[in-house]
């Protein structure tokens, strides 16, 4: 995929750190900003140990979310948040790997380019080895997310 700085990135670039991954899109009116704000607050609550966590925002709308748009968008949430986008095929492949549902929703009485994207509003935590650890449903608050992050960063599982 391509990050918000225009660099090509692969999953290999992130091995050795936990990944906190949120799928969304920059034109999202409410769900995505809320999820990313929760992620940012949780990282701040974790403190210095959060350096073991790489937050990622992966676009589900590659047609509109190019690197320049992602760069402006991720700057609103957390200084270490990396935005990723790519071709439709790349995004489809990643979405399938995470079993993420997404679909374009046309809005009545709006031009077709003003569509919404319905998607699974879940935050994924992946381990330093790239394997799935847990997920956070959309309603998870920052305190709960931070508590879970601290536990996994410190090596605890329960």
C-alpha atoms as one frame of an Amber mdcrd trajectory, in Angstrom:
protein
   0.000   0.000   0.000   1.002   3.682  -0.080   1.301   5.724   3.106   0.238
   9.334   3.612   3.780  10.459   2.729   3.594   8.701  -0.666   5.913   5.819
   0.344   5.210   2.211  -0.527   4.633   0.124   2.626   4.146  -3.577   3.343
   3.255  -5.486   6.484   6.964  -6.287   6.859   7.616  -2.599   7.630   5.659
  -2.899  10.863   6.937  -6.184  12.310   8.230  -5.880  15.860   5.498  -3.489
  17.026   1.861  -3.892  17.869  -0.447  -2.499  15.195  -3.628  -0.689  16.139
  -5.567  -0.631  12.868  -8.687   1.329  12.041 -10.347   1.029   8.627 -12.280
   4.056   7.444 -12.352   6.927   4.988 -11.660  10.645   5.078 -15.144  11.702
   3.947 -16.799   9.844   6.828 -19.047  12.287   8.675 -18.952  10.767  12.163
 -18.015   7.125  12.809 -14.406   7.286  11.578 -13.448  10.506  13.374 -14.900
   9.077  16.595 -12.977   5.809  16.225  -9.714   7.575  15.453 -10.161   9.998
  18.349 -10.684   7.062  20.709  -7.539   5.406  19.346  -5.517   8.609  19.820
  -6.787   9.105  23.374  -5.978   5.488  24.268  -2.416   5.856  22.973  -1.982
   9.037  25.018  -3.305   7.237  28.115  -0.809   4.394  27.629   2.035   6.916
  27.755   5.623   6.004  26.849   4.772   2.321  26.367   2.648   3.372  23.382
   5.900   3.627  21.425   5.484  -0.171  21.045   2.246   0.465  19.111   1.978
   1.728  15.536  -1.465   3.232  14.865  -2.706   2.769  11.286  -5.644   4.217
   9.394  -6.368   2.126   6.299  -8.706   3.718   3.781 -11.693   1.768   2.500
 -12.225   4.464  -0.173  -9.164   4.400  -2.429 -10.921   6.377  -5.176 -10.982
   9.536  -3.037  -8.401   8.872  -0.327  -5.106   9.508  -2.031  -1.911  10.168
   0.000  -2.392  13.964   0.036  -5.905  13.628   1.494  -4.711  11.085   4.048
  -1.848  13.338   5.110  -4.239  16.169   5.972  -6.687  13.800   7.633  -4.368
  11.798   9.911  -2.752  15.017  11.174  -6.044  15.732  12.964  -5.763  12.731
  15.261  -2.344  11.565  16.445   1.224  12.497  15.439   2.223   8.838  14.947
  -0.874   7.803  13.003   0.027   6.474   9.566  -2.553   6.570   6.795  -2.515
   3.873   4.121  -4.270   3.669   0.773  -3.724   1.910  -2.521  -5.471   0.631
  -5.580  -8.962  -0.804  -5.365  -7.419  -4.267  -5.709  -4.967  -3.652  -2.836
  -7.687  -2.310  -0.544  -9.979  -5.218  -1.452  -7.187  -7.685  -0.623  -6.499
  -6.103   2.769 -10.218  -5.833   3.592 -10.674  -9.501   2.727  -7.700 -10.483
   4.919  -9.333  -8.738   7.891 -12.826 -10.003   6.980 -13.908  -6.401   6.745
 -17.171  -5.539   5.007 -17.361  -2.339   2.967 -19.785  -1.049   0.375 -20.479
   2.200  -1.424 -23.763   3.861  -0.481 -25.256   6.420  -2.858 -27.047   9.277
  -1.116 -30.436  10.244  -2.586 -30.511  13.686  -4.224 -26.700  13.986  -4.074
 -24.214  13.720  -6.949 -22.827  10.187  -7.330 -19.357  11.337  -6.197 -20.809
  12.316  -2.783 -21.301   8.716  -1.708 -20.786   7.234   1.738 -18.936   4.010
   2.465 -20.521   1.565   4.846 -17.807  -0.427   6.609 -17.148  -2.478   9.698
 -16.233   0.077  12.417 -13.796  -2.132  14.319 -10.269  -1.423  15.555  -7.886
  -4.365  15.260  -4.874  -5.057  17.477  -2.181  -7.107  15.814   0.869  -8.466
  17.612   4.525  -7.677  16.907   4.630 -10.937  14.908   1.804  -9.717  12.643
  -0.760 -12.094  14.081  -4.220 -11.114  15.288  -4.431 -10.324  19.023  -7.886
  -8.844  19.642 -10.376  -6.321  18.346 -12.205  -3.357  19.767 -15.835  -2.785
  18.760 -16.799   0.761  17.814 -18.295   1.570  21.231 -15.046   0.803  23.088
 -13.950   3.794  25.151 -10.368   5.087  25.349  -9.845   3.929  28.953 -10.787
   0.344  28.105  -8.656   0.350  24.969  -5.677   1.733  26.908  -6.080  -0.906
  29.633  -6.060  -3.711  27.044  -3.092  -2.180  25.206  -1.084  -1.930  28.451
  -1.822  -5.564  29.249  -0.612  -6.838  25.865   2.401  -4.519  25.726   3.509
  -5.783  29.145   3.213  -9.383  27.936   0.001 -10.280  29.776  -2.759 -12.180
  28.041  -5.609 -12.180  30.542
